[in-house]
Amino acid sequence: MICQKVKNFNIGSLNKTKVTASSGLILIMSFAKEIGLAGELEKRLSHLKKRKRGYCVSEKILSFVEMLIKGGRRLNDIDILSSDPGLLDILGMDKFPKANTLGDLARRFTRRDINNLADIVMKLSSNTIAHKGLEELVIDIDSTLIPSEVDIAKMSYEGFRGFNPLMGIIKGKELSMAGFSLFRFGNASPAANNLSLLTKISKYLEKNNPGVKLIARMDSAGYNHRIMRYCDKGGHGFVIAGDKYGIVLDTIAAIEEDKWEKLKKRKKRSYAIKEEVAESVHFVGPERGGETYRFVVVRRKNNQLALFPEYQYTYRVYFTNTDWDKHKVVHFYRKRGDAENVIKEQKEGFAVENILSEDFLANAALFQMQLLAYNLVQYFKYTNLERSWWNLRIKQLRFRLINIAGVVVNHARKTILRISANYKYMKTYHRIYHLLSIKRMELLI
């Protein structure tokens, strides 16, 4: 039997050897350099630098992004990067900015600056879509709650104080990217800003990714005739969960019993839930401004016996302007859980759930930087890693690639990063390095 034994050991220190614990982070930041991220940040935000000396704006933002990618969650976690001599050497820095320097920068952001940063986040998404050659995209819009005890936090509809960001998520074939998103107080209505955010995302994609078909998918917060009419006029599809008002339930009750079908399973091996599906039409909106839309309804029989027939079933309603089969409409909407997983990844993996300032606009600026870190990693994965890596969460990517030890050696005017020959993903690391080298040569040409 093999047992694990920990030897007795002493502690020493390396004074001259430049060791890094972030060999994979160096690859991601090399990629950021190749796509011109620093230059784009300077172009839009350089006016935020108040003094001639010190760090430029892009260095501060990218330092915060690097800290998030490595796994930091608080501003003062930036000090961990400052204690990584190998990383500093390759990045050409003496030290990273202090936490208060990052905080001061965030507090200088105006709403226009935040919008400029959001444009860069969206540009990464647009570039990824173009690189993958996608022809159809799903736009998921959903709000999420972030509990917080900072003084400026507001009471949410769930009964706790915090914030309520509205998240725009762009989904394609095996692709998940952050779109335009809005940082909001906790007392914001879930239905507020849905149309404006959808409009902003769709207009950007129409301009920068022409010819791509867009389909909006939203929960009942998007049940609004203005959103449906906007999709109709723009030629966009939509599947939106509907509220079960009395008149909607009356329409459902009028569906003949022989019109109900057993809901087809999404996959052959998936667990069979006894549900039935039917469809009808319903007028949505005010008398002069509404339209008649098709809706698909799913019913599931309640386990308990109901005293009245109308309480025998639980209903879910989905409005759509697509010509899809009703079974496809249901299964398409239920994939919305993938968007919720993206939000979970952003919150847990990139510290979106952490409120770092008592200033609202500073938090909104840091929120966009967190989304920038998420999109940079996603862009990096889709363009430099094999397909089997695309669905890896940042936690797994840190374990496999980002937080890998290495030694930086400067010799004969060359900088060499040495990694253990036993590193499992050495071939992957070399392949990414050579990909970036080829791109660099192409740019120089």
N, C-alpha and C positions, 0 to 999 in steps of 0.2 A: 504494500500500500504506500502511495506517495503522499507525504504530508508537507504542508507548507511550513517552513521555518524562517523566522526573521533573525538574521545574525545580529549580534551586538556590533554597533558601529559608532564611530566618532564623527564629529562634524568639522568640516574644513571650509575654506572659501577660495574662490577663484578671483584673483585681482586683475590679471592681464588677459586671461582667456575670455573672449566675448561669446557667451552662451546665449541662445534665445530659446524661449519656450513657445514661439509663435511662427514656426517655419511656414505653415500653411497660410497664415495671415499675410505673410510677405507676398505670396502668390496673388492673393485677392487684391492687395494694394498695388501690385504691379499691373494687374488688370485694370484697376481704376485709373492708373496713369495712362495706359494705352487708349482707353476710351475717352480721355480728356476730361475726366470729372473735375479735377482741380481747376482747370482752366474755365470750365463752365461756372463753377462756384465763384471764382474771382470776377468773371464777367458780370455776373448778376448781383453780387453781394460785396464787392471790394469796398464800397463806400462805408461799410460798417466799421472799417479799421480807422481808429481815431488818431493813432500815433504812428510816426514813420518807423520807429524801431519796434522790435517784437515780432510776434507771429502774424502772418497774413491770415485773412479770414478762412481761406480754404484749408490751411494747416490746422486751424482750431476745429473746424467742422469735421474734417477727416480724422483727426485724433479722437474725437467723440465717437465717430462711426467705427473706428478700429477697436475702441474699448468695448463697444456694444457687440461687435462680431466675435471678439475674444470671449465674451461672457460677462462683462461688467454690467452692473445695474444701477449704480449710483455715480454721481459726478466725481466723487473722490476716488473711485476705482481707477481713474486715469493714472494714479500714482503707481499702480502695478506695472503699467507699460513703461513708466520712467525707470523702473528697476530692471528693464530687459535690455542689456547693453548691445546684444546682437541685433535686435530689432531696430534700435536707435541708429546703429552703424549703417545698416542697409538702407534705412529711410533717410539717412543724411541729416539726422537731428541730434542735438546735444541733449535735449530732454523734451518731454511732452508738456503741453500747457497745464497749469494748475487748475483745480476744480473751480476756483473762484473766477479764473480767466474765462472758462467756458460759460459759467453763469452770467458774467458781465456781458459776454457776446449775445447770449440768448435774450437778455433784457433790452438790448438795443434794437431788436427786430421790431419793425412796424408790420402792419397787416400786409402792405405791399411786399415787404421782404419775405414774409411767410408765404405769400402767393408765388413769389419767384422761386423759392425753395421747393414748393409743391410742384411747380412746372418741371423742375429737374427730376423729381421723383417720377413724374408721369413720363418724362422723356425716356428714362430708362425702360419703362414698360413698353413704350412705343417702339424703341429700338429692338427690344427682345422680340416683339411681335413680328417686326419686319425681318429680323434675322431668321426666325423659324418659318416664315412664309405662311402664317396662319390666314385662313380665309373666313373663319367664323369665330366670334368671341361672345362670351357671356359676361354681362355686367351685373354683378351682385352688389346690392347696396344694403347695408345693415348697420344698426347702431349697437354699441356695446357699452356696458357700464364699468367704470373704474372707481372703486371706493377710495376715498381719501379724507384725511382729517386736516388738511391745510385750511387756513382761514377762509380762502375764497371759494371753497367747495360749496356746492348747492345740493339741496335735498333732491334725490332722484325719485322716480315713480315706484321704485322698489323699497323706499323707506330708509335709505341710508344716504349720507352725504358723499359727493364725488363729482365725477365728470362723465359725459355721455358723448364720446366721439362718434361721428357718422363715417363709416368706412366704405370706401369704394374699392371693389376687388374685381380684377379682370381675369377671367378663366378662359383657357383654350385647351387644345390637346396636350395634356400633361403639363400645362403651364398655369402658374398662379403668380400674379403680380399685384402690387398695390397700385391703385389708381388715385385720382384726386380723393382726398379725405378731409374731413372737417373736424377740428377740435372744438367741443362745445361744453358748456356748463352742464351739471348734472340734472338741472330742472328743464332742459330742452325737451320738447315734445318729440317722440320717436318719428312722427310724421313730418316734422319740420325739415326743410332743406333737401328733401328727397328729389324733387323735380329739378332744382337748381344744380345739384351734384350730378344727376344723371345727364342733364343737358351739357354740363361742362366736360364730362368724360366723353360723351358721344361726339360732341363738336370737335374735340381735340383729335379723336381717332379718325373722324371723317376727313380732317385736314391732313393729318400726318400718316395715316394708314388707309388711303383711299381704296374702296372696293371691298373692304372687310365687312361682312354681315354682322350686325349687332343684335343680341337678344337680351332684354332686361329681365332680371328675376328678383322679385322682392316679396317680403312678407306683407301682412295686412297693413303695415304702415305705408305701403305704396298703393293701397287701394284708393285711388283718386282719379277722377275722370280726366283731370289735366295731364297726369302722367300717361294715361292710356292714349289720350288724344295726341300728345307729343310723339309717342312711339308710332302711332298711325301716320302722322304727317311726315315723319322722318324715315319711314319705311323700315322701322325696327320692330322686331318681334318682342312680345312680352308674355310672361307667365307670372301672375301676381295673385297672392292669396287674398281671398275676399272676406270681409266681415259678414257674420251670419246675422244680419238684421232680420226683423220679422218678415219683411216682404221677400227676402231671399229664401227664407225657410218655407214661405208659402209657395214659392216657385218650385222648390225642391219637392214639396208635398204633392205638387200637381204632376210630377213625373210618373208615368204609368209604370206599374210594377214589372212588366215584361221588358222594359227598357234598361233595367239594371243588369249588368254583366259582372261576372267574377273578375276582379282585378288580376291581370296577368303578373306573374312573378318577374322581377327585374332580371334575375339570373336563374338558370335552371336549378342550381343547388341552394338558392337562397331560401330562408325560412318562410313557409307559406302562412301568411296572415289572412284570415277570412275577411276580406273586404270586397265591396262591390262598387262599381263605377257607372256613372251615367252622365249625361250632359243636357244642357238647356241653354236658353238665352235670357239676358236680363238687361234692363236699361240702367245705366250708371251715370250719375251726375244730375245737375239741375235740368228742369224741363227744356230750357232753351239752349243749354250748352252740353248736354250729355249725348251718349250714343248707346246703341244696343250692342252688347258684347256676348260672345259665347262663353259659357263657363262649364267647367268639369267639376263634378262633385263625387267625393268618395264617402261611403258610409261604412261604419263598423258597428256591429250589433253589441249593445251593452250586455255585460255579464248578468247584471241584476234585472229582474223583471220590472217593467215599467207599468205604472198605473194607467198612463195615457199613451196612445200609439205614437205620438210625436216624440216621445222620449225613449223610444226603443233603440234608436241609433245615435251614434256620434258622427257628425259630418265635418268634412274638410272641403272647402270650396276654392277653386283656382280659375281666375279669369284669364283669357288668352285671346290674342288676335292671330294665332298661328292656325295652320290647317292640319296640324298633327292629329294623329289618332289619340283618343282620350286617355288611353293607357300610357302613351308616350308623354303626354302633358304631366301626368301625375309623377311618373318616375323622373322626369326632368326637374320638376320642382323639388323633389326629395333629394336630389344631388346638391341642393343648397347647403346641406350639411358640410360639404367640402369647403364652402366659403367660411363657415363658422370655425372650421379647423385652421384656416389661414389666419383668422383673427386671433385664435388661441396661440398660434405660433408667434404672431407679432407681439402679443402681450407677454407670453412666457419666455420666448426666445430672444426678443429684442427690447425688453423692458418697457413696452408701451403701457403696461399696467402700473408703472411707477411714476408718480407725480413728483417732479424734481424741483419745483419752484413755487413761491407764493405769488408769482406774477402770472396772470392769465396768458398774455402774449408770449412770455418766455416759455411757458409750458407748450403753447401751440407751436413755437419754433422747434423746441426739442422733440416734439411729437413728429414733425416732418423729418427731422434728422433720423429718428428711429425708423421711419418708413424708408428713408434713403438707404440705411444700412440693410434693411430687409431686401429691397429691390436690387441693391448691388450684389448681394449674395445670390439671389435668384438668377440674375443676369449672368453672373460668373458660372453658376452651375449649368445653365442651359447652353452656354457657348464653349465651355472648357472641359466638362465632365461627361462621362458616358451616361447613357439613358438610365442605367440602373441606379445612378446617384441622384437623379432629379427629384425623387420624392423624399429624400433624406431630410429630416428636420435639422435645424441648426445644432441641436444638442448632439446628434449623431455625427454631423460634419465636423464639429469641434473635436470629437473623440478620434475620428479617422484621419483628419487632414489638418485642421487649423492649429490646434495646440500640440504641435509636435516639436520635440527638442532638436536643436541643431547648434553647431559651432561655426561662428563667422571668422574667417581667416583672411587677412589682407596681405597679399604677397605679390611682388613684381607688378605692382600697379593693378592688380586684379583682386576682386572680392569673391571669395569662395564660401558657399554655405555647405557645410558637411553634415549629413544626416546619417543615422545608423544604417549600416548595410542590411540589418535585419528588419528594418521598417517594412511592414506588410504591404503598404501601398506605394512602394518606391517607384514602380513602373508608372503608376498614375501620376505621381508627383513629377517625374521626368517628362511625361507626355505633356502635362500642362505647361511646364517650363519651356519646352520647345515650341509649343503652340504660341506662347507669348513672345518668344524670340522671333518667330516667323512674322508675327503681326508687327513687331517693332521694325523689322527689316522692310516690310511693305510700306510702313509709314514713312521711313527714311527715303525710300525710293520715290 
